[in-house]
């Protein structure tokens, strides 16, 4: 998708459907959209959080005509994702949303050897399906009603690379990239823009949850990550959405990964991407070697860990 | 993973477990492994194909000590995968295989807006879970018994990029890359090598099946792909396995994609990768623009297609 010559996307007056809109990135994005004049419908599972979120959106209402709505659905299911979309449409004069922002998701990092089958399935549900089902329902509806809209996925730095502990999450985030890159091409048939945001660590309730199961070695390797607040991430995401960037990042480390894994995905300013790519060619192998060394140094401690848990014969 | 200073991997005397071993790439790889002195256990969900495959393996037997066995299991099911592994181990003195080659999988390309919930779910099963489950079961056993061995996934060029029609397949193939890159790093804790092969179009029974549903525009965009026979692909795969390459390709187009999306994944010879990367930054945007033009040129015909199928108002 070329960004050249396209007017900046303006949220004012648009109906925006934000999944995972009751907390974290989704709530921060919804708040920005409301501040910029959009109508916002949010969907998540927890009704209490949804109500609290709507109260927060009310505090930044710009005009009395703005419409806010919330709906409680579990978006890891195809059926509920379709029902959620129909509820959102019904609650907005039967109109398909102009923009669909897929902020729902979460992770549960662990050693692969300790993961149960259910945890692997859940990882894909909470990392991939929770967004893919809504994208599927929304694409069909937009295609059917000829709505020229936007769909924006939310992957992660872990959609460009991976690290020990993320075997149930990184595949899902890579899968979102695969889906977004396919649909960027395909949904041009319907004038639907497809974008995808790759946030780094975000200090949100989801992050607190994640750290409960995260292996110590993963925490150690992530020590130097600067991370963003949900608001900072939402600002970057919305800026990228407005400028029609195909792949959007909000921090320089992920930007290096973006440029280094670009392949056939649309990039940014050619020289900037080239420079980042060259930098990545030198820096990323060095980073990888330090990670490998750290992991090799952890073998003895991990041996004890496995024996304590009866995972060794 | 450094390839430097390591002896090439030798199949002779090793017990190799090949999923999808009854046809296509899996069968071709199994034949090569047998010719090079390995014991081979093949698994697929294809009773007739397995029997025929067994006869072919017998026809290239090198010594009378070599052991071959075939097992009929549905590898998209976690329980069946565990049963399959147990059966394979029981017939091999209770020992876990030395090397596991995950060749099982298949695609059913279609327009996204025509896909049913089952198409999407099945798509991820046939591209991701069909390999991830076996990797999960085998690695737990390898870790339990301290077996230092190999696991090799099979992704696709569509694990590095995507195109119209593959919304149920490319995500799964990207997900395999995410999993392989995570495990390459994590399994340094156990001395288990993790590798991943990215074949281009292979002229196999799977390819024939794929073309039954493939949209015409996808066929058109793939016209110029040279493609490989299963045996050519298997040679590429086995060479990469023997030289311990993390990411393995068998054709120059996928090589360009590999170098252009390398990020923090291990590469090959630095200067070669750099050269391919530079070529990629020039050529791939041009290819993408060609695809964009073809897709937007198809919009009118596609509108009629959708209206006929009542997918548009």
Interface residues (C-beta under 8 A of the other chain):
Chain A: X1 X78 X79 X111 X112 X113 X115 X117 X120 X124 X128 X132 X136 X139 X140 X143 X144 X145 X146 X158 X159 X160 X161 X162 X163 X164 X165 X166 X167 X170 X171 X172 X173 X174 X175 X176 X177 X178 X179 X181 X182 X183 X185 X186 X187 X188 X189 X190 X257 X260 X261 X262 X263 X264 X265 X266 X267 X270 X273 X274 X277 X280 X281 X284 X285 X287 X288 X291 X292 X295 X296 X298 X299 X302 X306 X311 X312 X313
Chain B: X1 X78 X111 X112 X113 X115 X117 X120 X121 X124 X128 X132 X133 X136 X139 X140 X143 X144 X145 X146 X158 X159 X160 X161 X162 X163 X164 X165 X166 X167 X170 X171 X172 X173 X174 X175 X176 X177 X178 X179 X181 X182 X183 X185 X186 X188 X189 X257 X260 X261 X262 X263 X264 X265 X266 X267 X273 X274 X277 X280 X281 X284 X285 X287 X288 X291 X292 X295 X296 X298 X299 X302 X306 X311 X312 X313
